[in-house]
Amino acid sequence: LVCKGCHMEDGQGSGAQGFPPLAGSDWVNVKDPSRLIRIVLKGLSGPITVNGKVYSQAQMLPWESLSDEEIASVLSYVRNTWGNKNPLVKPADVAKVRTEIKDKTGYMTEEELLKVLLKP
């Protein structure tokens, strides 16, 4: 996985380099994957607070070129590895979000992501 270059093989990220953890992350461990899908599709720029710690130095590149199936597979893996246990992400979930944000230009920000209401 390309993800391990920044988030490390153990999913712990690298605080020194500004890469947040995926293992035990309060962004990963929610039922609704809508915010995560947005991050993968459009990337992320600016600070993000994960588990109470601010990560501000790094930037995540967008992966819009991946298919809905590929993004669903990657996020299902992340959401169910390193002790994470969450519902699988379906390609239809990715397709829905892709349509919702098709006109968005530039990277996502934490502020934008927090405006996305998650389904319980």
C-alpha positions in Angstrom: 0.0 0.0 0.0 1.1 3.5 -0.8 -0.4 4.6 2.5 2.4 3.0 4.6 5.0 5.5 3.2 3.5 8.2 5.5 1.2 6.3 7.9 3.8 3.6 8.5 3.4 -0.2 8.3 1.9 -0.3 11.8 -0.6 2.4 11.1 0.9 4.6 13.8 1.9 7.5 11.5 4.9 9.7 12.2 4.3 12.5 14.5 7.7 14.0 13.9 6.9 14.3 10.2 3.3 15.4 10.7 1.6 12.1 9.5 -1.3 11.1 11.8 -2.0 7.6 12.8 -4.7 5.4 11.2 -4.5 2.8 14.0 -7.0 3.8 16.7 -7.8 7.1 14.9 -11.0 8.9 15.8 -11.3 9.8 12.1 -11.1 6.1 11.0 -13.2 4.6 13.8 -16.6 5.9 13.0 -19.5 4.0 11.3 -19.9 6.5 8.4 -16.8 6.7 6.2 -17.9 9.8 4.3 -15.2 12.0 5.6 -12.5 9.5 4.9 -13.7 9.0 1.4 -13.4 12.8 0.9 -9.9 12.8 2.2 -8.8 10.0 -0.2 -10.6 11.6 -3.2 -9.4 15.2 -2.7 -6.5 14.9 -0.4 -6.0 17.0 2.7 -4.1 20.2 3.4 -3.6 22.1 6.6 -3.8 21.0 10.2 -5.9 18.1 11.3 -6.5 17.0 14.9 -6.4 13.2 15.4 -7.0 11.8 18.9 -6.5 15.2 20.4 -3.1 15.9 18.7 -2.7 18.4 16.0 -0.8 17.3 12.9 0.1 20.3 10.8 3.2 19.7 8.7 2.1 17.1 6.2 -0.2 17.1 3.2 -2.0 14.1 1.8 -2.2 13.9 -2.0 -5.6 13.3 -3.7 -6.3 9.8 -5.1 -9.2 10.6 -7.4 -7.7 8.5 -10.1 -8.4 5.3 -8.1 -11.7 3.5 -8.9 -14.5 3.4 -6.5 -13.7 -0.3 -5.9 -10.1 0.5 -5.2 -10.9 3.3 -2.7 -13.5 1.1 -1.0 -11.0 -1.7 -0.7 -8.2 0.5 0.7 -10.6 2.2 3.2 -12.1 -1.2 4.3 -8.5 -2.4 4.9 -7.6 0.7 7.0 -10.9 0.6 8.9 -10.3 -3.1 9.9 -6.5 -3.3 10.5 -4.3 -2.4 13.5 -7.1 -3.1 15.9 -9.7 -1.0 14.0 -13.0 -2.7 13.6 -15.6 -0.9 11.4 -18.1 -1.6 8.7 -16.7 -2.2 5.2 -16.8 0.6 2.7 -18.8 -0.2 -0.4 -18.0 1.1 -3.9 -21.4 2.7 -3.9 -20.4 4.7 -0.8 -17.4 6.1 -2.7 -19.5 6.7 -5.9 -22.0 8.7 -3.8 -19.4 10.9 -2.2 -17.5 11.3 -5.5 -20.7 12.7 -7.1 -21.4 15.0 -4.1 -17.9 16.6 -4.3 -17.3 16.4 -8.1 -17.1 20.2 -8.4 -14.8 20.7 -5.4 -11.4 22.0 -6.4 -8.3 21.8 -4.2 -7.6 19.8 -1.1 -10.0 19.1 1.7 -9.5 20.9 5.0 -10.4 19.8 8.5 -12.9 22.7 8.7 -14.7 21.4 5.6 -14.6 17.8 6.7 -16.1 18.6 10.1 -19.1 20.2 8.4 -20.0 16.8 6.9 -22.7 15.3 9.1 -22.0 11.7 9.8 -24.8 9.1 9.8 -25.0 7.3 13.2 
